């Protein structure tokens, strides 16, 4: 059993956690702006499809990342338009968009990519892996930090950047003010819609990167509904992390460790159907724990 926990498992955790972490950071921005973004799953899935389509047709992983960001942001803007401008229920809109993107990506995979179930092509370019010699020379840390894509590095760098943005900048203060009391913020000449749209666009960038890492970084394929609930796990990470980038990182690492451990357990004979349930079991237990503590969406009593 001790063989299950080693550097390789930690390396896998740092990699597998990234889609959830990026989506959760996007959800944190929306939550701080007063918009509960249930469409993270659909935005990430749109990003995963956009990354594969962009990389395949335009011939480069960089183009795929840009296409992923554009696709995820487009879904986010639809959510913002319906929820903010038309005042539709944000949860209903988010769930509807998740279902829409699931069906739309399946349809487009057949029509645009000419595949059913799974799209894979030898010419599909994935994200590069960074393994500089100076890093590999460092004992232990070299093995732990080498072999990751640029998106993985960007995800962990985004945590202190977003912390600084939210709590040390004027724009971040205004964004949080809108989320806490939009009318009070309006009296200080802050445009609530502008701040909320900014949060949605930034969330689109982050979830687009999450989708790109999922389809071009961890694998080089696109499968129907390949996000497999990671967007909903990201929502729980937002709540569990008290809508703070550092807390979200810790919560995401927990889910990432469980996911990586599930993959490792498949190697010792446990069925994939059982190990695949582990992240969702932990998610349910986390929600029960949060409910028992009487926490609201932002983690305050």
Protein Blocks (a to p, Z undefined) as FASTA:
>chain_A
ZZmpcfklmmmmmmmmmmmmmmmmmmmmmmmnopacfklmmmmmmmmmmmmmmmmmnopa
klmmmmmmmmmmmmmmmmmmmmmmnopafklmmmmmmmmmmmmmmmmmmmmnopghiacd
fklccddddddfklmmpghjlmmmgoiafklmmmmmmmmmmmmmmmmcfklmmmmmmmmo
mmlmmmnopafklmmmmmmmmmmmmmmmmmmmmmmmmpccddehklnomlmmmmmmmmmn
oopaklmmmmmmmmmmmmmmmmmmmmnopafklmmmmmmmmmmmmmmmmmmnopafkopZ
Z
